[in-house]
Amino acid sequence: MFKKLNILDEKEKMLRTKCDPVTEELNPKEKELIKRGLKQLRLSQIENMALKYSLRPGMGLAFPQLGIAKRVIMICHEEEPGVFKDYAVINPKIVSNS
């Protein structure tokens, strides 16, 4: 059964605070949260599932959006119709921008 994650509203102050780096292995709860986040991202990109669960389409989700001040992001990319590639990135860094 799918249970939608509670994603914070963009007005939340936490989304603009510096998060803590991950310094040790993720605990089982955090690993499960990554699995749930990737599943939600995947379902959000499938039109009928997005409608069924009232999901806003998305490719990425970060722990701060879930109320956790750690540097973890999840990315789910549809490479071709029905074929998804999942990524969990720990302690990401922006190395350049334009």
N, C-alpha and C positions, 0 to 999 in steps of 0.2 A: 504494500500500500504506500502511496506517495503522500508525504506530509510537507506542505509548502513551508519554506524557511521564512522567518520574520526578518525582512530587510529594512534597515533603518531609513528613515526619510532623509532626503538631502539636506534638510535644515539642521540636523543633529550636529552639535559641536564636536562630538567625538570623531567625525569624519574629517576634521581639519586638524587633528592633533597628531603629533609624531608618535608612531607606534614602536613598540619594543621589537628588537630583532629576535629571531628564534635562535636560542643558544644550546638547546638540547633536543633530543628526539621528541617529536610530537606525541602526545598521549593518545590513548585509544579514542577518547571523545573527540579530539581534534581531527584525527584521521577519519572518523565516521562523518564529521561535519564536512570534510573535503568531498567524500563520496556523495553525500546528500547535495552539496552545492553543485557538483558536476552533473548529477542527475537532473537537478532543477534547470540548469543551463541548457542541457540537451533537450529536455521536454519543452522549454520555452522557445526553441527553434523549430519545433514541429507544430505547424499551425493548429491542427485539431487538438493537440494536447495542451497547447498554450491557452486555447479557448476553454477547454474542459476545466483546467485548474486556475484560470484567471491569472496567467503568468505574463509578465512584461518580457518581450523577447530580449535576450542578452547573450553575450559571448563570454563575459568576465564577471567575476565576483571576488571581493576581498574580505578577509576576516573582519576588518573594521566595519564593513557594511552589515555584519552580523553581530556587532557589539563586542568584538574581541580585538583588543589593541595589540595585535601581533602582525608581523610582516609576512603574510601569506596571501597569495592570490590563486584563483582557479580560472582556467580558460578552457572553453569547450568550443571547438571550431568544426563546422561541417565542411569536410574536404570535398565531398561530392554528395549528391542526394542520398540521405540515409546513412552516410559513413562519417562518424565523428571522431575527432582526435582530442583527447583530454590531457590537460597539463595542470600540475600543481607546482607553483613556483614559491620557494621559500627564500626569504630575504632578497627580494628583487631589488635591483638598482637601475636607475636611469643613467645611462652612460652618455647619451647625447639627446638633443632635442632640436626641433626646427619650428 
